Structure formats: C-alpha cells, structure tokens
C-alpha cells in the first residue's frame, strides 16, 4: 500500500515538472510606432529574430491606442509621425493616470538630431534617445540596458 502511495506521489511530482517545462518563457513585447514602413519592418524582423514579440503602429493615435490596450514592455517611438506627433504620444503616456502606462520604457528613435530635441525628449519622459541613421547594435545595447532580462 505504501509503495502505491509513494509511486503516485512521485508520478504527480514528475507530471508537475513536465508541465512546468512546457510553459514557454514570456516574450518581451515591443511596440514600434514608426510611419516609415520599411524602417518599421526592418526593426520588427530584427527584434523578432531576437525573440521579442513585436507589434507596430504607423501613426501616433494608433500607437497610443495600442499602448493603452496592450501595455507593452517597451515602446520604440519615432517623433515625426502623422496624426499625433511622437512627443505628444510620450507626454500622454507619462501623464496617464494608469501607473502601468507611465512605467513603460520609451526609446525615441528619430531623425530629429539637434541638442534641443534630445533634451526635450528626456524632459518629456523618454528613457533613451537615438537618432537616425542608427546602428542596430546601438539600439540593442540600449534595449538591454532598459530591459536587462531580455
């Protein structure tokens, strides 16, 4: 009788380990808000190949809506986008009453390269500011600093 009980406990224990091993690690979710299709596609493919789950928006209003609905782990944001400029998207997220939205890291990736633009980006809440053209390795280094366990 004891052997039967012990055997069933061992079997249950092994089943727990097996089911836990089947659970995939949660992918980090990145939202790219970029109006230039080719730039967005390139970035999406590179990040997906590195194991990120990527979604895209091609204008500020859609990007803001997507961010509020999905709460991504990271936003890569162009500033010169239609409908709602990137600066306004960033401000709306940082001024939100939803703490989850406020805490989403934002990397501004833009063609605006003046010192004033870079300072403004930091003031309105960007965690990092990179200018185009950029090296993917530089962006990935910033992503790793912001999301160290990615």
HELIX and SHEET records of a PDB file:
HELIX    1   1 UNK A    2  UNK A   22  1                                  21    
HELIX    2   2 UNK A   37  UNK A   49  1                                  13    
HELIX    3   3 UNK A   60  UNK A   70  1                                  11    
HELIX    4   4 UNK A   86  UNK A   94  1                                   9    
HELIX    5   5 UNK A   99  UNK A  102  1                                   4    
HELIX    6   6 UNK A  115  UNK A  123  1                                   9    
HELIX    7   7 UNK A  136  UNK A  146  1                                  11    
SHEET    1   A 5 UNK A  53  UNK A  57  0                                        
SHEET    2   A 5 UNK A  29  UNK A  33  1                                        
SHEET    3   A 5 UNK A  74  UNK A  77  1                                        
SHEET    4   A 5 UNK A 105  UNK A 110  1                                        
SHEET    5   A 5 UNK A 128  UNK A 131  1                                        
END                                                                             
